[in-house]
Amino acid sequence: MIAEAGLAALWLAAALAALQFAIGALGLTRGREAMLLSVRPVAMVQAVLAALAFLCLIVVFVRVDLSVALVAANDHSAKPLMYRFAGAWGNHEGSMLMWVTILAAAGGAVALFERRLDERTLVATLAAQAFIGLGFYAFLLFASNPFSRLFPVPAEGQGLNPLLQDPGLAFHPPTLYIGYVGLSVAFSFAVGALVTRDVGAAFARAMRPWVLGAWIFLTLGITAGSYWAYYELGWGGWWFWDPVENASLMPWLAATALLHSVTVLATRDGLRAWTVMLAVVAFSMSMVGTFLVRSGILTSVHAFAVDPRRGSFILALLVLYIGGALALFALRVGTVREGSRFDPVSREGALVVNNLLLSAILGVVLIGTLYPLGAEAVTGEKLSVGPPYFNAAAGPLALILVAVMAAGPLMRWRRDELRNLVGRLALPVLLVALALLGLVLLAPPIGIFPLLGLILAAGVAAASVAPLWKRNLRRTPLFTYGMVISHLGIAVALAGMASETAFIKETLVAARVGETQTVGPWTLRFNGVKPVAGPNWTAIEATLTATRGGGRPYLLTTQARSFWTPPTETNEAAIQTVWDGQLYVVLGKGSDDGRWQLRLWWKPFVTLIWAGGGLVAFGGFLTLVGRVRRERRAARAEAWA
């Protein structure tokens, strides 16, 4: 009965989404304003029902109810409890139910907490959110029902993809989905403001926390996903420009541009039309990512291999939502009044350049991701667009973007003098020069992109803390600290990317037990191999002892695993983290003569990549808390006035 309860809750949530949209649309017409009061409670109840449906799905997975087709296809009684729990969203239907639940919860949260918007604009926003939800409810109920029963009931389930049997499954998809779907709120805000002709600073101040929250979760999700792939897939890379990796990066690029644009609109009443357009683009990229993952047109460890007809359904939703929003934008953009003007040399000007560069990088990634798919559809030939294209096309733009990011916070709002800006940039420029001199004198020859990345990282690190110079640190707003920490995180991540690219060492050997190998500054002794067994897998485990100079030894274990539910082979890397990088070891196949393939990497400062991502997200969190606290104080002061 749990499955039937979940399905009933899903149908009721869909019905309330239809009611929410109808009430919102009718309430905006003349003479029916009284209906507006009903929209908030309907949105909140819809969120509760969607959450109940998702909870029911988790319960049938934890219980391994094999009479549910989705459970039989993706669960197994031998799986550890954590993977039975997280397995509820480690598949197509379950992840879509999670998507819809977050979508409904976001709408319910807007209905519950939002008090700054004009009531008509809020109702239009909630109606737009309900309209988005309707399409995805229809997709679940008619094309991807997660509660379908199976008869006859199998004796055992097929099990979860072994690559997903990792703690990362419990963290990475939910954070990424909150980011994806959180952008739907920005989209709905933009649609609501266009409908009521209410695009202004108040609208931006209401939308900004939702954009910032979605951006924080996107940052966490991408950072966690990068590290998960890095240690789980056993290929030693932290980013491969996989189409589905790109599908998560594109919304982040658009959301980053939107975050800066909405800040200008909220604080300086500028970039009105640009902010609305970016809200549409950001959610469009989320929809594109959803289509790529679920259409069946991609072969990827990240993609869900599903019926292409489901992809057609999502494509139709994409055309409906995004096409409709763009049409509305075209019809109403003439009513969006020009905001406050500013000089090119100003913080607003730097943010405009920032947004243009982010948009250009987004275009590069989008073209590189979709072009092979379009070419294959037309010619039937498979094309591959890989790291060489993305690195060459997006790399220079990213470095220019970082340089502009360093200068932007040092500029004044509205208008600045170029000569004054040069003086403020003196210390960052000096550090760039010193970093360049040190690399030329002390480091081995490296490529131009890693070199520029390292020296720019030094400059950005200095420029990021410059807004704190000569300030009373105890009186500095929390959101200023957030901006500083996020920009510092970009510098840290850039330093990690450049260092790993410039100084990585790799060794591929066929070694016998007892032999020693070297990679970078490390010496590794191959101690031996032995069979081991896990809850639903067996493995060959190799142990190695690693030493560096005269330092203490480290014992490393790496496994080649074989899962039987479903039958799959994976590699579990051995990773030793030290202060200046990671030693990364993968065990390969054995041969008849007693040799075993070993792949060894030394990755200097690679951990800075994920430390930087964490700092970026933490800075965003501080900014969100600081903004919310300031607005609450302002509201209390206004109430007492």
C-alpha positions, -999 to 999 in steps of 0.1 A, spaced: 0 0 0 30 23 4 34 26 -34 -3 33 -39 -2 60 -12 28 76 -30 10 75 -63 -21 90 -48 -1 118 -32 16 125 -66 -18 127 -83 -31 151 -56 0 172 -58 -5 175 -96 -41 185 -91 -31 212 -67 -5 224 -91 -33 228 -117 -55 245 -91 -26 268 -81 -20 278 -117 -57 284 -124 -63 305 -93 -32 325 -100 -41 332 -136 -77 340 -128 -69 361 -97 -48 384 -118 -79 394 -138 -101 423 -127 -128 416 -103 -113 384 -90 -86 397 -67 -101 378 -37 -89 346 -52 -53 357 -47 -55 348 -10 -59 311 -19 -26 308 -38 -2 306 -9 -19 278 11 -24 257 -21 13 260 -29 23 249 6 -1 219 6 12 209 -29 48 209 -15 37 186 14 20 161 -9 50 160 -33 73 154 -3 50 126 9 52 109 -25 90 110 -24 90 97 11 69 67 0 94 60 -27 123 60 -2 103 36 20 97 10 -8 134 11 -16 145 7 20 121 -22 23 132 -37 -11 96 -40 -22 102 -60 -54 66 -57 -64 74 -21 -75 91 -23 -109 115 5 -102 127 -12 -70 132 -45 -88 152 -28 -115 175 -8 -92 175 -24 -57 188 -56 -41 185 -70 -6 223 -75 -4 229 -38 -7 239 -18 24 211 3 39 227 36 28 226 25 -9 190 12 -6 181 46 8 200 68 -17 191 43 -45 157 59 -45 171 87 -66 199 68 -83 176 61 -113 156 79 -139 121 79 -123 133 84 -87 155 113 -96 127 129 -116 104 125 -85 132 142 -65 132 170 -91 95 175 -88 96 174 -50 123 201 -49 103 221 -74 72 219 -53 91 226 -21 107 257 -36 73 270 -46 59 263 -11 89 281 4 83 311 -17 46 311 -6 55 307 30 84 332 34 82 358 6 67 390 19 87 416 0 71 413 -34 39 431 -45 11 406 -40 1 404 -77 37 398 -87 40 370 -61 8 354 -73 21 355 -109 54 340 -97 36 311 -80 14 305 -110 45 303 -132 61 278 -107 29 257 -108 29 257 -146 64 244 -146 54 217 -121 24 206 -142 46 195 -171 69 175 -148 39 159 -130 25 149 -163 59 135 -173 60 114 -141 24 102 -142 21 93 -178 57 86 -190 78 77 -159 56 64 -131 79 56 -102 53 35 -84 43 10 -112 37 -25 -99 54 -55 -114 39 -90 -118 51 -116 -112 72 -104 -84 109 -114 -89 128 -133 -63 156 -106 -62 163 -72 -76 188 -63 -103 207 -40 -81 221 -5 -83 248 5 -108 281 -2 -89 295 32 -99 267 47 -79 273 25 -48 293 53 -31 285 78 -3 286 105 -31 252 93 -42 237 105 -9 252 140 -14 259 149 -50 225 144 -68 204 162 -41 227 192 -39 229 195 -77 192 191 -81 184 218 -55 207 240 -76 191 230 -108 155 234 -96 162 264 -75 168 283 -107 132 276 -115 123 301 -88 144 328 -105 127 319 -138 92 322 -122 102 355 -105 112 368 -139 80 356 -156 59 370 -127 76 404 -129 71 405 -167 34 396 -164 28 424 -139 53 448 -153 71 450 -120 108 446 -130 127 468 -106 149 469 -75 122 454 -52 117 425 -75 155 419 -76 159 421 -38 132 394 -35 147 372 -61 184 375 -50 183 351 -20 167 324 -41 193 328 -69 221 328 -43 208 297 -26 205 278 -59 241 290 -69 255 277 -35 240 243 -40 251 241 -77 287 250 -65 286 223 -39 271 197 -63 296 203 -90 325 203 -66 314 171 -49 306 155 -83 341 163 -95 358 147 -66 334 117 -67 343 110 -103 380 116 -95 383 89 -69 356 65 -81 362 61 -118 399 54 -114 411 75 -144 428 102 -123 411 133 -138 390 159 -120 372 172 -151 368 155 -185 343 178 -203 319 149 -204 286 162 -219 267 156 -187 295 173 -167 289 202 -191 252 200 -184 259 209 -147 285 235 -156 263 255 -180 236 264 -154 263 273 -130 279 298 -155 245 313 -162 236 314 -125 269 332 -117 261 358 -143 226 362 -130 238 365 -94 260 394 -103 234 410 -125 206 407 -98 230 423 -73 234 454 -95 196 456 -100 189 452 -63 215 477 -50 219 501 -79 187 496 -100 206 488 -131 206 460 -157 169 454 -156 163 436 -189 196 418 -186 186 403 -153 153 390 -166 170 375 -196 197 358 -175 170 343 -153 154 327 -183 188 315 -197 198 300 -163 167 278 -161 170 271 -198 204 255 -191 189 234 -163 163 222 -188 189 215 -214 209 194 -189 177 175 -179 171 167 -216 207 156 -222 207 132 -192 173 117 -199 169 116 -236 190 85 -243 211 104 -268 243 103 -247 265 75 -236 280 85 -203 285 72 -168 263 101 -157 234 96 -181 203 76 -176 198 51 -205 161 56 -211 135 54 -238 142 83 -263 105 90 -263 109 103 -228 135 127 -241 110 139 -266 86 147 -238 112 167 -220 122 184 -252 86 194 -256 85 209 -221 118 227 -228 103 243 -259 70 252 -241 86 268 -211 116 285 -226 99 294 -258 70 308 -239 92 328 -216 112 342 -245 80 352 -263 68 369 -231 101 387 -228 99 399 -264 64 412 -258 71 429 -225 107 440 -228 95 474 -241 77 479 -208 110 473 -188 122 508 -181 158 517 -183 176 515 -149 202 538 -135 231 546 -158 268 541 -150 302 548 -165 322 520 -182 349 524 -156 328 514 -125 319 483 -106 287 480 -127 309 482 -158 331 454 -145 301 433 -137 288 438 -172 321 426 -187 320 397 -162 286 387 -174 296 390 -211 326 367 -205 305 342 -186 280 342 -214 307 337 -240 321 307 -220 286 294 -217 283 296 -255 315 278 -260 305 249 -237 270 248 -252 282 246 -288 309 220 -279 283 199 -261 254 201 -287 273 202 -320 284 165 -320 248 156 -313 234 177 -341 261 165 -365 253 129 -357 215 135 -362 222 151 -396 250 129 -410 248 98 -389 285 100 -381 297 102 -345 319 131 -337 339 138 -305 345 172 -290 369 168 -261 392 187 -238 414 202 -266 385 222 -279 372 233 -246 406 241 -231 416 261 -262 383 279 -266 372 285 -230 406 287 -213 416 322 -226 381 336 -218 383 321 -183 417 337 -176 404 371 -188 373 366 -167 395 360 -136 415 392 -143 383 412 -145 371 396 -114 402 408 -96 396 444 -106 358 445 -102 355 446 -63 382 474 -62 361 497 -84 336 522 -71 299 521 -80 285 544 -107 318 561 -117 355 556 -110 388 571 -122 411 548 -141 442 563 -125 428 556 -90 420 520 -100 456 515 -111 468 526 -77 445 501 -60 457 473 -82 494 480 -74 498 452 -48 480 425 -69 500 434 -99 532 433 -78 523 398 -66 516 387 -102 551 399 -112 567 382 -82 549 349 -90 560 351 -126 596 357 -116 595 328 -91 581 304 -117 606 314 -143 636 310 -120 625 280 -98 600 259 -117 606 236 -147 592 249 -180 554 247 -182 527 256 -207 514 291 -212 479 284 -197 492 269 -165 517 297 -162 490 323 -166 467 305 -142 493 304 -114 503 340 -117 467 352 -120 458 331 -89 483 351 -69 469 384 -81 433 374 -76 441 362 -40 455 396 -32 427 415 -49 400 394 -33 410 405 2 415 442 -9 380 452 0 389 446 36 418 470 36 415 500 60 381 488 72 369 481 107 367 443 104 342 441 133 318 464 115 323 449 80 290 434 68 289 396 66 280 397 29 313 416 22 332 387 39 312 363 18 323 381 -14 359 381 -3 359 344 6 342 334 -27 366 353 -48 395 339 -27 381 304 -34 383 311 -71 419 320 -67 426 288 -47 408 266 -72 426 282 -101 460 276 -84 451 239 -79 440 235 -115 471 252 -129 495 233 -105 480 199 -113 482 206 -150 517 220 -149 535 196 -126 516 162 -128 537 131 -131 524 98 -144 539 63 -146 523 32 -161 541 -1 -153 536 -39 -153 551 -48 -119 559 -80 -101 553 -83 -63 584 -70 -45 595 -45 -72 597 -8 -66 586 20 -89 589 58 -88 566 86 -97 576 122 -91 593 124 -57 577 91 -45 591 55 -43 565 27 -41 571 -9 -32 546 -34 -46 539 -56 -15 514 -81 -30 478 -89 -39 450 -109 -22 413 -116 -28 388 -98 -6 350 -98 -4 324 -71 3 286 -72 8 278 -75 -29 312 -77 -46 346 -95 -46 379 -79 -54 416 -83 -60 433 -60 -35 469 -47 -40 490 -32 -12 519 -8 -17 542 11 6 550 46 -5 579 67 8 591 102 -1 627 110 6 634 100 42 599 105 54 576 80 70 561 52 49 524 52 38 505 20 32 482 21 2 455 -3 -9 438 -3 -43 412 -28 -56 399 -42 -88 362 -50 -79 337 -73 -95 300 -67 -86 274 -93 -92 243 -72 -89 245 -62 -117 277 -78 -131 302 -49 -133 340 -43 -129 353 -12 -112 386 2 -99 390 16 -64 419 40 -64 444 43 -35 448 80 -27 473 94 -2 468 131 6 497 151 18 500 189 23 513 195 -12 492 171 -33 480 136 -37 496 103 -47 470 83 -68 474 46 -75 451 23 -96 454 -15 -100 448 -29 -134 448 -64 -149 472 -92 -140 491 -113 -166 501 -149 -168 538 -141 -159 529 -126 -125 529 -90 -135 502 -65 -126 493 -33 -143 498 -3 -120 490 33 -129 507 59 -106 501 96 -105 517 124 -84 493 154 -85 508 185 -68 483 207 -50 453 190 -67 433 193 -35 432 230 -38 407 225 -66 380 212 -42 392 233 -13 386 263 -35 351 251 -45 343 247 -9 354 282 -1 333 296 -30 302 279 -16 310 289 19 314 325 8 280 323 -9 265 310 23 279 339 43 266 363 17 231 348 19 231 349 57 244 385 57 218 397 31 189 380 50 200 394 83 202 430 69 168 428 53 152 415 85 168 444 104 155 468 78 120 453 80 120 455 118 132 491 117 104 500 92 78 483 113 89 503 144 90 536 124 
